[in-house]
Amino acid sequence: MGKGTSAERGARKIAWARAHMPLLAELEGELARERPFRGVRIAISIHLEAKTARLVLALRAGGAELAVTGSNPLSTQDDVAEALRAEGVPVFARRGADPEEYRDDLVRTLHVRPHLVLDDGGDLTALLHGDHARLGAETIGICEETTTGVIRLRALAREGKLRCPAVAVNDARMKHLFDNRYGTGQSTWDAIMRTTNLLVAGKTVVVAGYGWCGRGIALRARGLGARVVVAEVDPVRAAEALMDGFRVAPLGEAIRDADILVTATGCRDVVTWEHLLAAKDGLLLANAGHFDVEIDVRTLRERAPSRSVRDNVEVFSLPNGKRVYLLAQGRLVNLAAGDGHPIEIMDISFALQTLSLRWLLDHGRDLAPGVYPVPREIDERVARMFLAARGVRIDSLTPGQRRYLGIG
């Protein structure tokens, strides 16, 4: 434990993040000068840790009235939550909240009656389109951070139930190409290695799902010296994994040799009880998807006795005499058992969030309900800020080149 009160420890974490988030610092200065969010109420549900706190404080500098909760009970860092409360920010979250308390915290956050919503996974959005729709009567728009949340938004849109415009921040090039691939890739292995203190090199790692998150996890596993097998249901992604040099196999086959299995699909029941019975003794199970449904933890708990053997590690004794180790209760391992994505990665993502919220504030009232991409100019502005912060210059198209390409 560090010295000082919980709030003081949280403040030190936030200060460390601030020192390594130049994009958000630049935008915070801009927001403080222009105050575009003056009088604007923003409800935020996101993994509540130091990098998130920097985003919250930047939005407050722009004049926003905020209410904040976590998007996963095991990713909330209580010292950071206390530090935000000490700054006068209403925070409704604590680490380890049970499902009922977690839902209550989401609802309490929505009682700000938000003009804007920043969501991570879609839980706030679901409440605003369900039992608590009345709290969204003044909502102009929603920004969604994750693949899972965007899937849920598009389902609402297809069903004709989406009540306001929503920006798919996850789909921005500067988000999924960086946050999902490099952020998830590094932070997943950081959490697994920190939690287990076991070697990765020489082991067989199975990655379920070869979206951008799965790509990053597989890439980093190979860099650590593992033999990597990819399990996929999408034939195009499976072909890509094969062309990237990975073995591709059905999960039921791949799990027989796996030392470590990581799920990253955004789907449910990926690893079933039948899969686990076929696993080799000592398999490490980790989930890098947003919700704790990718591994059938419920059946595992019903049919196999377990005990805690290390912080964030449970061992389950299967009827066939084999053991499997479950990390972080099957929840999002990089946040439930680690600090989440690297600071510089979240600097990019939160710069996109900040500018997308401002864009929604300016344009949301004129847009029909639907799921919208991050405007290209925002994506490219963040990319240029990222390069400039690192002293990198690039070429520009000449007028003749722009005419040739048909660019205005």
Buried (B, 14 or more C-beta within 10 A) or exposed (E): EEEEEBBBBBBBBBEEBBEBBBBBBBBBEBBEEEEBBEEBBBBBBBBBBBBBBBBBBBBBBBBBBBBBBBBBBBBBBBBBBBBBBBBEBBBBBBBEBEEEBBBBBBBBBBEBBBBBBBBBBBBBBBBBBEEBEEBBEEBBBBBBBBBBBBBBBBEBBEEEEBBBBBBBBBBBBBBBBBBBBBBBBBBBBBBBBEBBEEEBEEBBBBBBBBBBBBBBBBBBBBBBEBBBBBBBBEEEBBEBBBEBEBBBBEBEEBBBBBBBBBBBBBBEEBBBBEBBBBBBEEBBBBBBBBBBBBBBBEBBBEBBEBEEEEEBBBBBEBEEEBBBBBBBBBBBBBBBBBBBBBBBBBBBBBBBBBBBBBBBBEBBEEBEBEBBBBBEEBBEBBBEBBEBBEEEEEEEEEEEEEEEEEEE
